Amino acid sequence: MTDAVCANSGTPGQAGNPADHLAAREDAALRETLRHCSGCTYYAAYQLRLTGDPGRVPTLVAGVIGRFVKPDLRGRLDRPEGEVLLEGDLGIDSLDRMEIASIFEEVLQTTILDCELRALRTLGDVRSLVEARAAKFARPAGCRI
């Protein structure tokens, strides 16, 4: 996924209400974790942490996974997620999966167990795991930032 595809991509502003942005230390850690990913991926992670918007998960997952996929295989990221095998279609090996899990642990401030990591077979599996873990950032209905 390219930055051009990402709606509202860019660097989140630091002006305005403090609730409208992450703390500087948290933002710096997020930038460091996603330093090899696109700006669009960073922005999706930032907004997910800030607002809990589950609509940011597909961009985040595609951006993190895409970093580990060879350029000639990246077009496969556009196929329906349940059909895209991490190993067979994208060339993601067990070491890549460990690195991907480490990135998601940092971004989502969580732990991914070894049994959960071994169960990740498709892009859809990764998205489901990230959505479940990202739910902790969701805001209650009617709650404004």
Contacts in CASP RR format, 6 or more apart in sequence:
PFRMAT RR
TARGET T0000
AUTHOR 0000-0000-0000
METHOD contacts of the structure
MODEL  1
MTDAVCANSGTPGQAGNPADHLAAREDAALRETLRHCSGCTYYAAYQLRL
TGDPGRVPTLVAGVIGRFVKPDLRGRLDRPEGEVLLEGDLGIDSLDRMEI
ASIFEEVLQTTILDCELRALRTLGDVRSLVEARAAKFARPAGCRI
1 38 0 8 1.000
1 40 0 8 1.000
1 41 0 8 1.000
1 59 0 8 1.000
1 62 0 8 1.000
1 63 0 8 1.000
1 66 0 8 1.000
1 77 0 8 1.000
2 38 0 8 1.000
2 40 0 8 1.000
3 9 0 8 1.000
3 10 0 8 1.000
3 38 0 8 1.000
3 39 0 8 1.000
3 40 0 8 1.000
5 40 0 8 1.000
6 38 0 8 1.000
6 39 0 8 1.000
6 40 0 8 1.000
6 43 0 8 1.000
6 44 0 8 1.000
6 59 0 8 1.000
8 43 0 8 1.000
9 39 0 8 1.000
9 40 0 8 1.000
9 43 0 8 1.000
10 39 0 8 1.000
10 40 0 8 1.000
10 43 0 8 1.000
11 43 0 8 1.000
12 21 0 8 1.000
12 22 0 8 1.000
12 27 0 8 1.000
12 43 0 8 1.000
12 46 0 8 1.000
12 47 0 8 1.000
12 50 0 8 1.000
13 20 0 8 1.000
13 21 0 8 1.000
14 21 0 8 1.000
14 24 0 8 1.000
17 145 0 8 1.000
19 145 0 8 1.000
20 50 0 8 1.000
20 145 0 8 1.000
21 27 0 8 1.000
21 50 0 8 1.000
22 30 0 8 1.000
22 46 0 8 1.000
22 49 0 8 1.000
22 50 0 8 1.000
26 49 0 8 1.000
27 46 0 8 1.000
29 106 0 8 1.000
30 42 0 8 1.000
30 45 0 8 1.000
30 46 0 8 1.000
30 49 0 8 1.000
30 106 0 8 1.000
30 107 0 8 1.000
31 42 0 8 1.000
33 103 0 8 1.000
33 106 0 8 1.000
33 107 0 8 1.000
34 41 0 8 1.000
34 42 0 8 1.000
34 45 0 8 1.000
34 64 0 8 1.000
34 103 0 8 1.000
34 107 0 8 1.000
36 67 0 8 1.000
37 63 0 8 1.000
37 64 0 8 1.000
37 67 0 8 1.000
38 63 0 8 1.000
40 59 0 8 1.000
40 63 0 8 1.000
41 59 0 8 1.000
41 60 0 8 1.000
41 62 0 8 1.000
41 63 0 8 1.000
41 64 0 8 1.000
41 67 0 8 1.000
44 56 0 8 1.000
44 57 0 8 1.000
44 59 0 8 1.000
44 60 0 8 1.000
44 63 0 8 1.000
45 56 0 8 1.000
45 60 0 8 1.000
45 107 0 8 1.000
47 53 0 8 1.000
47 56 0 8 1.000
48 54 0 8 1.000
48 56 0 8 1.000
48 57 0 8 1.000
48 60 0 8 1.000
48 107 0 8 1.000
48 134 0 8 1.000
48 137 0 8 1.000
49 107 0 8 1.000
49 137 0 8 1.000
50 137 0 8 1.000
50 145 0 8 1.000
51 137 0 8 1.000
51 139 0 8 1.000
51 145 0 8 1.000
52 134 0 8 1.000
52 137 0 8 1.000
52 138 0 8 1.000
52 139 0 8 1.000
54 131 0 8 1.000
54 134 0 8 1.000
54 135 0 8 1.000
54 138 0 8 1.000
56 134 0 8 1.000
57 127 0 8 1.000
57 130 0 8 1.000
57 131 0 8 1.000
57 134 0 8 1.000
58 127 0 8 1.000
60 107 0 8 1.000
60 130 0 8 1.000
61 123 0 8 1.000
61 126 0 8 1.000
61 127 0 8 1.000
61 130 0 8 1.000
62 77 0 8 1.000
64 100 0 8 1.000
64 103 0 8 1.000
64 104 0 8 1.000
64 107 0 8 1.000
65 77 0 8 1.000
65 86 0 8 1.000
65 90 0 8 1.000
65 92 0 8 1.000
65 100 0 8 1.000
65 123 0 8 1.000
65 126 0 8 1.000
66 74 0 8 1.000
66 77 0 8 1.000
66 90 0 8 1.000
68 90 0 8 1.000
68 92 0 8 1.000
68 96 0 8 1.000
68 99 0 8 1.000
68 100 0 8 1.000
69 76 0 8 1.000
69 77 0 8 1.000
69 90 0 8 1.000
69 91 0 8 1.000
69 92 0 8 1.000
70 91 0 8 1.000
73 89 0 8 1.000
73 90 0 8 1.000
73 91 0 8 1.000
76 84 0 8 1.000
76 89 0 8 1.000
76 90 0 8 1.000
77 84 0 8 1.000
77 90 0 8 1.000
77 123 0 8 1.000
79 89 0 8 1.000
81 122 0 8 1.000
81 123 0 8 1.000
81 124 0 8 1.000
81 127 0 8 1.000
82 122 0 8 1.000
82 123 0 8 1.000
82 124 0 8 1.000
82 125 0 8 1.000
83 89 0 8 1.000
83 122 0 8 1.000
84 90 0 8 1.000
84 122 0 8 1.000
84 123 0 8 1.000
84 124 0 8 1.000
85 121 0 8 1.000
85 122 0 8 1.000
86 92 0 8 1.000
86 97 0 8 1.000
86 120 0 8 1.000
86 121 0 8 1.000
86 122 0 8 1.000
86 123 0 8 1.000
86 125 0 8 1.000
86 126 0 8 1.000
87 93 0 8 1.000
87 121 0 8 1.000
90 123 0 8 1.000
92 100 0 8 1.000
97 117 0 8 1.000
97 120 0 8 1.000
98 117 0 8 1.000
100 126 0 8 1.000
101 112 0 8 1.000
101 117 0 8 1.000
101 120 0 8 1.000
104 110 0 8 1.000
104 112 0 8 1.000
104 129 0 8 1.000
104 130 0 8 1.000
104 133 0 8 1.000
105 111 0 8 1.000
105 112 0 8 1.000
108 130 0 8 1.000
108 133 0 8 1.000
108 134 0 8 1.000
108 136 0 8 1.000
110 133 0 8 1.000
110 136 0 8 1.000
112 129 0 8 1.000
112 133 0 8 1.000
116 129 0 8 1.000
119 125 0 8 1.000
120 126 0 8 1.000
120 129 0 8 1.000
139 145 0 8 1.000
END
